[in-house]
């Protein structure tokens, strides 16, 4: 299954399961709220990440691909 958390447009809120999809915005420019594990197989703007980092102590910076969440393995 393709998950929203595997997309480069998903931005998580810390260690929570929720975040926003920056590719899908409403008429006011507000990103769509989504779940980390939501099914993204029907999303037309899904773009997979090259790498998901799970060893967060080395990468505690402004890296937009940083995922502080359970359930994702190092690729």
mmCIF file of the N, C-alpha and C atoms, coordinates in Angstrom:
data_MODEL
# 
_entry.id   MODEL 
# 
loop_
_atom_site.group_PDB 
_atom_site.id 
_atom_site.type_symbol 
_atom_site.label_atom_id 
_atom_site.label_alt_id 
_atom_site.label_comp_id 
_atom_site.label_asym_id 
_atom_site.label_entity_id 
_atom_site.label_seq_id 
_atom_site.pdbx_PDB_ins_code 
_atom_site.Cartn_x 
_atom_site.Cartn_y 
_atom_site.Cartn_z 
_atom_site.occupancy 
_atom_site.B_iso_or_equiv 
_atom_site.pdbx_formal_charge 
_atom_site.auth_seq_id 
_atom_site.auth_comp_id 
_atom_site.auth_asym_id 
_atom_site.auth_atom_id 
_atom_site.pdbx_PDB_model_num 
ATOM 1   N N  . UNK A 1 1  ? 0.839  -1.184 0.000  1.00 0.00 ? 1  UNK A N  1 
ATOM 2   C CA . UNK A 1 1  ? 0.000  0.000  0.000  1.00 0.00 ? 1  UNK A CA 1 
ATOM 3   C C  . UNK A 1 1  ? 0.883  1.246  0.000  1.00 0.00 ? 1  UNK A C  1 
ATOM 4   N N  . UNK A 1 2  ? 0.511  2.202  -0.794 1.00 0.00 ? 2  UNK A N  1 
ATOM 5   C CA . UNK A 1 2  ? 1.194  3.491  -0.848 1.00 0.00 ? 2  UNK A CA 1 
ATOM 6   C C  . UNK A 1 2  ? 0.634  4.378  0.255  1.00 0.00 ? 2  UNK A C  1 
ATOM 7   N N  . UNK A 1 3  ? 1.512  4.922  1.105  1.00 0.00 ? 3  UNK A N  1 
ATOM 8   C CA . UNK A 1 3  ? 1.078  5.741  2.240  1.00 0.00 ? 3  UNK A CA 1 
ATOM 9   C C  . UNK A 1 3  ? 1.417  7.205  2.007  1.00 0.00 ? 3  UNK A C  1 
ATOM 10  N N  . UNK A 1 4  ? 0.600  8.085  2.572  1.00 0.00 ? 4  UNK A N  1 
ATOM 11  C CA . UNK A 1 4  ? 0.848  9.529  2.478  1.00 0.00 ? 4  UNK A CA 1 
ATOM 12  C C  . UNK A 1 4  ? 2.205  9.895  3.069  1.00 0.00 ? 4  UNK A C  1 
ATOM 13  N N  . UNK A 1 5  ? 2.631  9.205  4.105  1.00 0.00 ? 5  UNK A N  1 
ATOM 14  C CA . UNK A 1 5  ? 3.911  9.481  4.749  1.00 0.00 ? 5  UNK A CA 1 
ATOM 15  C C  . UNK A 1 5  ? 5.115  9.191  3.884  1.00 0.00 ? 5  UNK A C  1 
ATOM 16  N N  . UNK A 1 6  ? 4.930  8.440  2.784  1.00 0.00 ? 6  UNK A N  1 
ATOM 17  C CA . UNK A 1 6  ? 6.029  8.142  1.859  1.00 0.00 ? 6  UNK A CA 1 
ATOM 18  C C  . UNK A 1 6  ? 6.184  9.205  0.783  1.00 0.00 ? 6  UNK A C  1 
ATOM 19  N N  . UNK A 1 7  ? 5.329  10.219 0.766  1.00 0.00 ? 7  UNK A N  1 
ATOM 20  C CA . UNK A 1 7  ? 5.322  11.247 -0.268 1.00 0.00 ? 7  UNK A CA 1 
ATOM 21  C C  . UNK A 1 7  ? 6.177  12.448 0.148  1.00 0.00 ? 7  UNK A C  1 
ATOM 22  N N  . UNK A 1 8  ? 6.818  13.080 -0.830 1.00 0.00 ? 8  UNK A N  1 
ATOM 23  C CA . UNK A 1 8  ? 7.641  14.254 -0.514 1.00 0.00 ? 8  UNK A CA 1 
ATOM 24  C C  . UNK A 1 8  ? 6.787  15.470 -0.148 1.00 0.00 ? 8  UNK A C  1 
ATOM 25  N N  . UNK A 1 9  ? 5.500  15.438 -0.446 1.00 0.00 ? 9  UNK A N  1 
ATOM 26  C CA . UNK A 1 9  ? 4.614  16.562 -0.146 1.00 0.00 ? 9  UNK A CA 1 
ATOM 27  C C  . UNK A 1 9  ? 4.004  16.486 1.252  1.00 0.00 ? 9  UNK A C  1 
ATOM 28  N N  . UNK A 1 10 ? 4.243  15.392 1.979  1.00 0.00 ? 10 UNK A N  1 
ATOM 29  C CA . UNK A 1 10 ? 3.683  15.231 3.324  1.00 0.00 ? 10 UNK A CA 1 
ATOM 30  C C  . UNK A 1 10 ? 4.637  15.825 4.347  1.00 0.00 ? 10 UNK A C  1 
ATOM 31  N N  . UNK A 1 11 ? 4.087  16.660 5.236  1.00 0.00 ? 11 UNK A N  1 
ATOM 32  C CA . UNK A 1 11 ? 4.880  17.239 6.317  1.00 0.00 ? 11 UNK A CA 1 
ATOM 33  C C  . UNK A 1 11 ? 4.228  16.856 7.638  1.00 0.00 ? 11 UNK A C  1 
ATOM 34  N N  . UNK A 1 12 ? 4.963  16.094 8.463  1.00 0.00 ? 12 UNK A N  1 
ATOM 35  C CA . UNK A 1 12 ? 4.439  15.590 9.729  1.00 0.00 ? 12 UNK A CA 1 
ATOM 36  C C  . UNK A 1 12 ? 4.603  16.631 10.832 1.00 0.00 ? 12 UNK A C  1 
ATOM 37  N N  . UNK A 1 13 ? 3.786  16.493 11.859 1.00 0.00 ? 13 UNK A N  1 
ATOM 38  C CA . UNK A 1 13 ? 3.887  17.332 13.056 1.00 0.00 ? 13 UNK A CA 1 
ATOM 39  C C  . UNK A 1 13 ? 4.577  16.534 14.144 1.00 0.00 ? 13 UNK A C  1 
ATOM 40  N N  . UNK A 1 14 ? 5.890  16.559 14.185 1.00 0.00 ? 14 UNK A N  1 
ATOM 41  C CA . UNK A 1 14 ? 6.631  15.851 15.224 1.00 0.00 ? 14 UNK A CA 1 
ATOM 42  C C  . UNK A 1 14 ? 6.394  14.357 15.162 1.00 0.00 ? 14 UNK A C  1 
ATOM 43  N N  . UNK A 1 15 ? 6.063  13.759 16.290 1.00 0.00 ? 15 UNK A N  1 
ATOM 44  C CA . UNK A 1 15 ? 5.865  12.307 16.359 1.00 0.00 ? 15 UNK A CA 1 
ATOM 45  C C  . UNK A 1 15 ? 4.396  11.919 16.240 1.00 0.00 ? 15 UNK A C  1 
ATOM 46  N N  . UNK A 1 16 ? 3.551  12.833 15.856 1.00 0.00 ? 16 UNK A N  1 
ATOM 47  C CA . UNK A 1 16 ? 2.130  12.514 15.708 1.00 0.00 ? 16 UNK A CA 1 
ATOM 48  C C  . UNK A 1 16 ? 1.870  11.818 14.388 1.00 0.00 ? 16 UNK A C  1 
ATOM 49  N N  . UNK A 1 17 ? 0.697  11.198 14.279 1.00 0.00 ? 17 UNK A N  1 
ATOM 50  C CA . UNK A 1 17 ? 0.314  10.520 13.044 1.00 0.00 ? 17 UNK A CA 1 
ATOM 51  C C  . UNK A 1 17 ? -0.320 11.463 12.040 1.00 0.00 ? 17 UNK A C  1 
ATOM 52  N N  . UNK A 1 18 ? -0.527 12.706 12.391 1.00 0.00 ? 18 UNK A N  1 
ATOM 53  C CA . UNK A 1 18 ? -1.179 13.647 11.483 1.00 0.00 ? 18 UNK A CA 1 
ATOM 54  C C  . UNK A 1 18 ? -0.168 14.614 10.890 1.00 0.00 ? 18 UNK A C  1 
ATOM 55  N N  . UNK A 1 19 ? -0.552 15.200 9.771  1.00 0.00 ? 19 UNK A N  1 
ATOM 56  C CA . UNK A 1 19 ? 0.295  16.171 9.112  1.00 0.00 ? 19 UNK A CA 1 
ATOM 57  C C  . UNK A 1 19 ? -0.490 16.848 8.009  1.00 0.00 ? 19 UNK A C  1 
ATOM 58  N N  . UNK A 1 20 ? 0.207  17.516 7.117  1.00 0.00 ? 20 UNK A N  1 
ATOM 59  C CA . UNK A 1 20 ? -0.446 18.203 6.010  1.00 0.00 ? 20 UNK A CA 1 
ATOM 60  C C  . UNK A 1 20 ? 0.160  17.756 4.686  1.00 0.00 ? 20 UNK A C  1 
ATOM 61  N N  . UNK A 1 21 ? -0.682 17.806 3.661  1.00 0.00 ? 21 UNK A N  1 
ATOM 62  C CA . UNK A 1 21 ? -0.245 17.540 2.294  1.00 0.00 ? 21 UNK A CA 1 
ATOM 63  C C  . UNK A 1 21 ? -0.064 18.893 1.625  1.00 0.00 ? 21 UNK A C  1 
ATOM 64  N N  . UNK A 1 22 ? 1.163  19.247 1.328  1.00 0.00 ? 22 UNK A N  1 
ATOM 65  C CA . UNK A 1 22 ? 1.439  20.566 0.757  1.00 0.00 ? 22 UNK A CA 1 
ATOM 66  C C  . UNK A 1 22 ? 1.125  20.636 -0.735 1.00 0.00 ? 22 UNK A C  1 
ATOM 67  N N  . UNK A 1 23 ? 0.822  19.501 -1.361 1.00 0.00 ? 23 UNK A N  1 
ATOM 68  C CA . UNK A 1 23 ? 0.494  19.486 -2.789 1.00 0.00 ? 23 UNK A CA 1 
ATOM 69  C C  . UNK A 1 23 ? -0.976 19.809 -3.036 1.00 0.00 ? 23 UNK A C  1 
ATOM 70  N N  . UNK A 1 24 ? -1.825 19.504 -2.064 1.00 0.00 ? 24 UNK A N  1 
ATOM 71  C CA . UNK A 1 24 ? -3.266 19.739 -2.218 1.00 0.00 ? 24 UNK A CA 1 
ATOM 72  C C  . UNK A 1 24 ? -3.677 20.853 -1.262 1.00 0.00 ? 24 UNK A C  1 
ATOM 73  N N  . UNK A 1 25 ? -4.029 22.008 -1.801 1.00 0.00 ? 25 UNK A N  1 
ATOM 74  C CA . UNK A 1 25 ? -4.443 23.153 -0.999 1.00 0.00 ? 25 UNK A CA 1 
ATOM 75  C C  . UNK A 1 25 ? -5.847 23.588 -1.410 1.00 0.00 ? 25 UNK A C  1 
ATOM 76  N N  . UNK A 1 26 ? -6.562 24.232 -0.478 1.00 0.00 ? 26 UNK A N  1 
ATOM 77  C CA . UNK A 1 26 ? -7.904 24.725 -0.803 1.00 0.00 ? 26 UNK A CA 1 
ATOM 78  C C  . UNK A 1 26 ? -7.807 26.117 -1.436 1.00 0.00 ? 26 UNK A C  1 
ATOM 79  N N  . UNK A 1 27 ? -8.953 26.754 -1.648 1.00 0.00 ? 27 UNK A N  1 
ATOM 80  C CA . UNK A 1 27 ? -8.968 28.056 -2.329 1.00 0.00 ? 27 UNK A CA 1 
ATOM 81  C C  . UNK A 1 27 ? -8.271 29.163 -1.537 1.00 0.00 ? 27 UNK A C  1 
ATOM 82  N N  . UNK A 1 28 ? -8.087 28.968 -0.224 1.00 0.00 ? 28 UNK A N  1 
ATOM 83  C CA . UNK A 1 28 ? -7.385 29.946 0.598  1.00 0.00 ? 28 UNK A CA 1 
ATOM 84  C C  . UNK A 1 28 ? -5.891 29.649 0.729  1.00 0.00 ? 28 UNK A C  1 
ATOM 85  N N  . UNK A 1 29 ? -5.431 28.567 0.110  1.00 0.00 ? 29 UNK A N  1 
ATOM 86  C CA . UNK A 1 29 ? -4.025 28.202 0.185  1.00 0.00 ? 29 UNK A CA 1 
ATOM 87  C C  . UNK A 1 29 ? -3.649 27.389 1.399  1.00 0.00 ? 29 UNK A C  1 
ATOM 88  N N  . UNK A 1 30 ? -4.641 26.850 2.114  1.00 0.00 ? 30 UNK A N  1 
ATOM 89  C CA . UNK A 1 30 ? -4.388 26.051 3.311  1.00 0.00 ? 30 UNK A CA 1 
ATOM 90  C C  . UNK A 1 30 ? -4.201 24.590 2.899  1.00 0.00 ? 30 UNK A C  1 
ATOM 91  N N  . UNK A 1 31 ? -3.100 23.949 3.313  1.00 0.00 ? 31 UNK A N  1 
ATOM 92  C CA . UNK A 1 31 ? -2.855 22.558 2.942  1.00 0.00 ? 31 UNK A CA 1 
ATOM 93  C C  . UNK A 1 31 ? -3.882 21.607 3.555  1.00 0.00 ? 31 UNK A C  1 
ATOM 94  N N  . UNK A 1 32 ? -4.086 20.490 2.893  1.00 0.00 ? 32 UNK A N  1 
ATOM 95  C CA . UNK A 1 32 ? -5.048 19.488 3.344  1.00 0.00 ? 32 UNK A CA 1 
ATOM 96  C C  . UNK A 1 32 ? -4.472 18.687 4.510  1.00 0.00 ? 32 UNK A C  1 
ATOM 97  N N  . UNK A 1 33 ? -5.243 18.527 5.587  1.00 0.00 ? 33 UNK A N  1 
ATOM 98  C CA . UNK A 1 33 ? -4.853 17.685 6.714  1.00 0.00 ? 33 UNK A CA 1 
ATOM 99  C C  . UNK A 1 33 ? -4.980 16.227 6.290  1.00 0.00 ? 33 UNK A C  1 
ATOM 100 N N  . UNK A 1 34 ? -4.011 15.412 6.668  1.00 0.00 ? 34 UNK A N  1 
ATOM 101 C CA . UNK A 1 34 ? -4.045 14.002 6.323  1.00 0.00 ? 34 UNK A CA 1 
ATOM 102 C C  . UNK A 1 34 ? -3.359 13.188 7.403  1.00 0.00 ? 34 UNK A C  1 
ATOM 103 N N  . UNK A 1 35 ? -3.498 11.890 7.302  1.00 0.00 ? 35 UNK A N  1 
ATOM 104 C CA . UNK A 1 35 ? -2.913 10.948 8.250  1.00 0.00 ? 35 UNK A CA 1 
ATOM 105 C C  . UNK A 1 35 ? -1.639 10.364 7.645  1.00 0.00 ? 35 UNK A C  1 
ATOM 106 N N  . UNK A 1 36 ? -0.675 10.090 8.484  1.00 0.00 ? 36 UNK A N  1 
ATOM 107 C CA . UNK A 1 36 ? 0.600  9.535  8.062  1.00 0.00 ? 36 UNK A CA 1 
ATOM 108 C C  . UNK A 1 36 ? 0.442  8.227  7.298  1.00 0.00 ? 36 UNK A C  1 
ATOM 109 N N  . UNK A 1 37 ? -0.493 7.387  7.765  1.00 0.00 ? 37 UNK A N  1 
ATOM 110 C CA . UNK A 1 37 ? -0.683 6.060  7.190  1.00 0.00 ? 37 UNK A CA 1 
ATOM 111 C C  . UNK A 1 37 ? -1.867 5.992  6.225  1.00 0.00 ? 37 UNK A C  1 
ATOM 112 N N  . UNK A 1 38 ? -2.397 7.124  5.802  1.00 0.00 ? 38 UNK A N  1 
ATOM 113 C CA . UNK A 1 38 ? -3.535 7.134  4.874  1.00 0.00 ? 38 UNK A CA 1 
ATOM 114 C C  . UNK A 1 38 ? -3.122 6.579  3.517  1.00 0.00 ? 38 UNK A C  1 
ATOM 115 N N  . UNK A 1 39 ? -4.056 5.939  2.840  1.00 0.00 ? 39 UNK A N  1 
ATOM 116 C CA . UNK A 1 39 ? -3.801 5.347  1.532  1.00 0.00 ? 39 UNK A CA 1 
ATOM 117 C C  . UNK A 1 39 ? -3.657 6.450  0.482  1.00 0.00 ? 39 UNK A C  1 
ATOM 118 N N  . UNK A 1 40 ? -2.535 6.474  -0.210 1.00 0.00 ? 40 UNK A N  1 
ATOM 119 C CA . UNK A 1 40 ? -2.267 7.505  -1.213 1.00 0.00 ? 40 UNK A CA 1 
ATOM 120 C C  . UNK A 1 40 ? -2.252 6.940  -2.629 1.00 0.00 ? 40 UNK A C  1 
ATOM 121 N N  . UNK A 1 41 ? -2.779 5.735  -2.816 1.00 0.00 ? 41 UNK A N  1 
ATOM 122 C CA . UNK A 1 41 ? -2.724 5.104  -4.134 1.00 0.00 ? 41 UNK A CA 1 
ATOM 123 C C  . UNK A 1 41 ? -3.574 5.822  -5.171 1.00 0.00 ? 41 UNK A C  1 
ATOM 124 N N  . UNK A 1 42 ? -4.588 6.582  -4.741 1.00 0.00 ? 42 UNK A N  1 
ATOM 125 C CA . UNK A 1 42 ? -5.463 7.320  -5.654 1.00 0.00 ? 42 UNK A CA 1 
ATOM 126 C C  . UNK A 1 42 ? -5.024 8.773  -5.852 1.00 0.00 ? 42 UNK A C  1 
ATOM 127 N N  . UNK A 1 43 ? -3.999 9.206  -5.142 1.00 0.00 ? 43 UNK A N  1 
ATOM 128 C CA . UNK A 1 43 ? -3.567 10.606 -5.200 1.00 0.00 ? 43 UNK A CA 1 
ATOM 129 C C  . UNK A 1 43 ? -2.830 10.892 -6.509 1.00 0.00 ? 43 UNK A C  1 
ATOM 130 N N  . UNK A 1 44 ? -3.284 11.884 -7.282 1.00 0.00 ? 44 UNK A N  1 
ATOM 131 C CA . UNK A 1 44 ? -2.612 12.195 -8.549 1.00 0.00 ? 44 UNK A CA 1 
ATOM 132 C C  . UNK A 1 44 ? -1.278 12.919 -8.380 1.00 0.00 ? 44 UNK A C  1 
ATOM 133 N N  . UNK A 1 45 ? -1.020 13.500 -7.203 1.00 0.00 ? 45 UNK A N  1 
ATOM 134 C CA . UNK A 1 45 ? 0.210  14.265 -6.969 1.00 0.00 ? 45 UNK A CA 1 
ATOM 135 C C  . UNK A 1 45 ? 1.217  13.529 -6.105 1.00 0.00 ? 45 UNK A C  1 
ATOM 136 N N  . UNK A 1 46 ? 1.011  12.227 -5.882 1.00 0.00 ? 46 UNK A N  1 
ATOM 137 C CA . UNK A 1 46 ? 1.924  11.443 -5.052 1.00 0.00 ? 46 UNK A CA 1 
ATOM 138 C C  . UNK A 1 46 ? 3.294  11.343 -5.720 1.00 0.00 ? 46 UNK A C  1 
ATOM 139 N N  . UNK A 1 47 ? 4.334  11.709 -4.964 1.00 0.00 ? 47 UNK A N  1 
ATOM 140 C CA . UNK A 1 47 ? 5.711  11.601 -5.423 1.00 0.00 ? 47 UNK A CA 1 
ATOM 141 C C  . UNK A 1 47 ? 6.501  10.908 -4.319 1.00 0.00 ? 47 UNK A C  1 
ATOM 142 N N  . UNK A 1 48 ? 7.006  9.696  -4.552 1.00 0.00 ? 48 UNK A N  1 
ATOM 143 C CA . UNK A 1 48 ? 7.700  8.973  -3.485 1.00 0.00 ? 48 UNK A CA 1 
ATOM 144 C C  . UNK A 1 48 ? 9.021  9.623  -3.105 1.00 0.00 ? 48 UNK A C  1 
ATOM 145 N N  . UNK A 1 49 ? 9.390  9.481  -1.839 1.00 0.00 ? 49 UNK A N  1 
ATOM 146 C CA . UNK A 1 49 ? 10.674 9.979  -1.355 1.00 0.00 ? 49 UNK A CA 1 
ATOM 147 C C  . UNK A 1 49 ? 11.787 9.034  -1.781 1.00 0.00 ? 49 UNK A C  1 
ATOM 148 N N  . UNK A 1 50 ? 12.975 9.561  -1.895 1.00 0.00 ? 50 UNK A N  1 
ATOM 149 C CA . UNK A 1 50 ? 14.133 8.725  -2.181 1.00 0.00 ? 50 UNK A CA 1 
ATOM 150 C C  . UNK A 1 50 ? 14.579 7.978  -0.929 1.00 0.00 ? 50 UNK A C  1 
ATOM 151 N N  . UNK A 1 51 ? 14.439 8.622  0.222  1.00 0.00 ? 51 UNK A N  1 
ATOM 152 C CA . UNK A 1 51 ? 14.947 8.048  1.469  1.00 0.00 ? 51 UNK A CA 1 
ATOM 153 C C  . UNK A 1 51 ? 14.131 8.571  2.639  1.00 0.00 ? 51 UNK A C  1 
ATOM 154 N N  . UNK A 1 52 ? 13.861 7.704  3.589  1.00 0.00 ? 52 UNK A N  1 
ATOM 155 C CA . UNK A 1 52 ? 13.183 8.088  4.820  1.00 0.00 ? 52 UNK A CA 1 
ATOM 156 C C  . UNK A 1 52 ? 14.152 7.831  5.963  1.00 0.00 ? 52 UNK A C  1 
ATOM 157 N N  . UNK A 1 53 ? 14.453 8.853  6.726  1.00 0.00 ? 53 UNK A N  1 
ATOM 158 C CA . UNK A 1 53 ? 15.404 8.717  7.823  1.00 0.00 ? 53 UNK A CA 1 
ATOM 159 C C  . UNK A 1 53 ? 14.677 8.385  9.114  1.00 0.00 ? 53 UNK A C  1 
ATOM 160 N N  . UNK A 1 54 ? 15.147 7.349  9.786  1.00 0.00 ? 54 UNK A N  1 
ATOM 161 C CA . UNK A 1 54 ? 14.556 6.982  11.068 1.00 0.00 ? 54 UNK A CA 1 
ATOM 162 C C  . UNK A 1 54 ? 15.525 7.184  12.224 1.00 0.00 ? 54 UNK A C  1 
ATOM 163 N N  . UNK A 1 55 ? 16.798 7.382  11.935 1.00 0.00 ? 55 UNK A N  1 
ATOM 164 C CA . UNK A 1 55 ? 17.786 7.650  12.979 1.00 0.00 ? 55 UNK A CA 1 
ATOM 165 C C  . UNK A 1 55 ? 17.854 9.165  13.168 1.00 0.00 ? 55 UNK A C  1 
ATOM 166 N N  . UNK A 1 56 ? 16.932 9.668  13.973 1.00 0.00 ? 56 UNK A N  1 
ATOM 167 C CA . UNK A 1 56 ? 16.711 11.112 14.041 1.00 0.00 ? 56 UNK A CA 1 
ATOM 168 C C  . UNK A 1 56 ? 17.794 11.884 14.770 1.00 0.00 ? 56 UNK A C  1 
ATOM 169 N N  . UNK A 1 57 ? 18.560 11.248 15.651 1.00 0.00 ? 57 UNK A N  1 
ATOM 170 C CA . UNK A 1 57 ? 19.551 11.991 16.423 1.00 0.00 ? 57 UNK A CA 1 
ATOM 171 C C  . UNK A 1 57 ? 20.642 12.583 15.529 1.00 0.00 ? 57 UNK A C  1 
ATOM 172 N N  . UNK A 1 58 ? 20.900 11.975 14.377 1.00 0.00 ? 58 UNK A N  1 
ATOM 173 C CA . UNK A 1 58 ? 21.924 12.488 13.477 1.00 0.00 ? 58 UNK A CA 1 
ATOM 174 C C  . UNK A 1 58 ? 21.413 13.618 12.589 1.00 0.00 ? 58 UNK A C  1 
ATOM 175 N N  . UNK A 1 59 ? 20.099 13.718 12.448 1.00 0.00 ? 59 UNK A N  1 
ATOM 176 C CA . UNK A 1 59 ? 19.531 14.624 11.457 1.00 0.00 ? 59 UNK A CA 1 
ATOM 177 C C  . UNK A 1 59 ? 18.528 15.606 12.065 1.00 0.00 ? 59 UNK A C  1 
ATOM 178 N N  . UNK A 1 60 ? 18.767 16.085 13.266 1.00 0.00 ? 60 UNK A N  1 
ATOM 179 C CA . UNK A 1 60 ? 17.827 17.004 13.911 1.00 0.00 ? 60 UNK A CA 1 
ATOM 180 C C  . UNK A 1 60 ? 18.054 18.416 13.397 1.00 0.00 ? 60 UNK A C  1 
ATOM 181 N N  . UNK A 1 61 ? 17.718 18.627 12.153 1.00 0.00 ? 61 UNK A N  1 
ATOM 182 C CA . UNK A 1 61 ? 17.883 19.940 11.541 1.00 0.00 ? 61 UNK A CA 1 
ATOM 183 C C  . UNK A 1 61 ? 16.588 20.307 10.837 1.00 0.00 ? 61 UNK A C  1 
ATOM 184 N N  . UNK A 1 62 ? 16.652 21.197 9.893  1.00 0.00 ? 62 UNK A N  1 
ATOM 185 C CA . UNK A 1 62 ? 15.473 21.612 9.139  1.00 0.00 ? 62 UNK A CA 1 
ATOM 186 C C  . UNK A 1 62 ? 15.204 20.728 7.939  1.00 0.00 ? 62 UNK A C  1 
ATOM 187 N N  . UNK A 1 63 ? 15.653 19.490 7.987  1.00 0.00 ? 63 UNK A N  1 
ATOM 188 C CA . UNK A 1 63 ? 15.468 18.568 6.861  1.00 0.00 ? 63 UNK A CA 1 
ATOM 189 C C  . UNK A 1 63 ? 13.995 18.255 6.679  1.00 0.00 ? 63 UNK A C  1 
ATOM 190 N N  . UNK A 1 64 ? 13.401 18.604 5.523  1.00 0.00 ? 64 UNK A N  1 
ATOM 191 C CA . UNK A 1 64 ? 11.974 18.401 5.305  1.00 0.00 ? 64 UNK A CA 1 
ATOM 192 C C  . UNK A 1 64 ? 11.612 16.935 5.108  1.00 0.00 ? 64 UNK A C  1 
ATOM 193 N N  . UNK A 1 65 ? 12.596 16.070 4.877  1.00 0.00 ? 65 UNK A N  1 
ATOM 194 C CA . UNK A 1 65 ? 12.315 14.655 4.697  1.00 0.00 ? 65 UNK A CA 1 
ATOM 195 C C  . UNK A 1 65 ? 12.454 13.866 5.992  1.00 0.00 ? 65 UNK A C  1 
ATOM 196 N N  . UNK A 1 66 ? 12.729 14.553 7.086  1.00 0.00 ? 66 UNK A N  1 
ATOM 197 C CA . UNK A 1 66 ? 12.876 13.898 8.374  1.00 0.00 ? 66 UNK A CA 1 
ATOM 198 C C  . UNK A 1 66 ? 11.528 13.382 8.850  1.00 0.00 ? 66 UNK A C  1 
ATOM 199 N N  . UNK A 1 67 ? 11.457 12.140 9.196  1.00 0.00 ? 67 UNK A N  1 
ATOM 200 C CA . UNK A 1 67 ? 10.215 11.550 9.688  1.00 0.00 ? 67 UNK A CA 1 
ATOM 201 C C  . UNK A 1 67 ? 10.448 11.021 11.097 1.00 0.00 ? 67 UNK A C  1 
ATOM 202 N N  . UNK A 1 68 ? 9.853  11.676 12.089 1.00 0.00 ? 68 UNK A N  1 
ATOM 203 C CA . UNK A 1 68 ? 9.941  11.209 13.461 1.00 0.00 ? 68 UNK A CA 1 
ATOM 204 C C  . UNK A 1 68 ? 8.645  10.461 13.734 1.00 0.00 ? 68 UNK A C  1 
ATOM 205 N N  . UNK A 1 69 ? 8.551  9.263  13.226 1.00 0.00 ? 69 UNK A N  1 
ATOM 206 C CA . UNK A 1 69 ? 7.315  8.502  13.375 1.00 0.00 ? 69 UNK A CA 1 
ATOM 207 C C  . UNK A 1 69 ? 7.631  7.018  13.349 1.00 0.00 ? 69 UNK A C  1 
ATOM 208 N N  . UNK A 1 70 ? 6.816  6.235  14.027 1.00 0.00 ? 70 UNK A N  1 
ATOM 209 C CA . UNK A 1 70 ? 7.001  4.794  14.013 1.00 0.00 ? 70 UNK A CA 1 
ATOM 210 C C  . UNK A 1 70 ? 6.418  4.218  12.739 1.00 0.00 ? 70 UNK A C  1 
ATOM 211 N N  . UNK A 1 71 ? 6.886  3.052  12.344 1.00 0.00 ? 71 UNK A N  1 
ATOM 212 C CA . UNK A 1 71 ? 6.308  2.343  11.227 1.00 0.00 ? 71 UNK A CA 1 
ATOM 213 C C  . UNK A 1 71 ? 7.015  2.528  9.914  1.00 0.00 ? 71 UNK A C  1 
ATOM 214 N N  . UNK A 1 72 ? 8.035  3.356  9.873  1.00 0.00 ? 72 UNK A N  1 
ATOM 215 C CA . UNK A 1 72 ? 8.763  3.558  8.630  1.00 0.00 ? 72 UNK A CA 1 
ATOM 216 C C  . UNK A 1 72 ? 10.188 3.037  8.815  1.00 0.00 ? 72 UNK A C  1 
ATOM 217 N N  . UNK A 1 73 ? 10.634 2.237  7.883  1.00 0.00 ? 73 UNK A N  1 
ATOM 218 C CA . UNK A 1 73 ? 11.960 1.643  7.950  1.00 0.00 ? 73 UNK A CA 1 
ATOM 219 C C  . UNK A 1 73 ? 12.938 2.445  7.113  1.00 0.00 ? 73 UNK A C  1 
ATOM 220 N N  . UNK A 1 74 ? 14.194 2.334  7.457  1.00 0.00 ? 74 UNK A N  1 
ATOM 221 C CA . UNK A 1 74 ? 15.245 2.968  6.688  1.00 0.00 ? 74 UNK A CA 1 
ATOM 222 C C  . UNK A 1 74 ? 15.302 2.336  5.307  1.00 0.00 ? 74 UNK A C  1 
ATOM 223 N N  . UNK A 1 75 ? 15.327 3.156  4.264  1.00 0.00 ? 75 UNK A N  1 
ATOM 224 C CA . UNK A 1 75 ? 15.372 2.631  2.892  1.00 0.00 ? 75 UNK A CA 1 
ATOM 225 C C  . UNK A 1 75 ? 16.770 2.726  2.347  1.00 0.00 ? 75 UNK A C  1 
# 
